Amino acid sequence: MRKAYYTSGMKPIIGISASAVRSEGDNYSRLNENYTRSVRAAGGLPLILPFDLTQADAEAAVGLLDGLLFSGGGDVDPRYFGEDPHPALRRVSAAYDASELALFKAAEKARLPVLGICRGCQLINVAMGGSLYQDIPAQLPAAIAHYPVGVPMDESFHRVEIVDSASIMARCFGLDELYTNSFHHQAVRKLASGLRVTAKTGDGVIEAFEGGDGAWFLHALQFHPEALTKAETPRSADFLKLFSGFVDAAALRKPRTR
């Protein structure tokens, strides 16, 4: 079925959730071009989804897509994992959270291939019943630095250990460890049931996990591979494999007439 897509010129359509940004009293849907560039380089057709979809909109959107990528963005409201706000919690958006949770639930029901990056990783875990560190420095003081100041997104920053030799991470990199970038002050705390850790940092912070259902592609990454897929970046081809595997899973879905 993958061949049917590419020989007919129909690229898999990959929805990418935009983040919510407020500026001068107005709300904006925002997405770094690294996401769309990486999806195109992997053979997919990116389609940007606004941050304020209703549940009906989310269900309709999933019906048009072959894969769904949850991008990075702001904090997830702790009400969704049964906690009150920590003093270090940053801005949350009710519309943003509701939109992405509706998208995930629709994708889960349809078994649509899903990739989560940074906030997307955290959102997936919360949607499936897990919890988060609302602020790593405050709640995990022994942790290494996870949000450097002044470091470009395409620069590697800390070491990541691949702890599952059968994982997507292991297949893409062929290594026990690698260096990645890092831009987050929140992280997975309690991993949701049905998920398995595939990579972490030395302080125990989860850097990648997968779904336990082999029939459903579900992959989540705490770092930002989309910023590490540029041709001039070391190991860029390996980071692009993270997107290629996702787009290939999307291409394996039954082709539809559009």
Summary of the structure (lengths in Angstrom):
residues: 258
radius of gyration: 17.3
end to end distance: 15.8
largest distance: 53.6
contacts: 889
relative contact order: 0.18
helix: 33%
strand: 22%
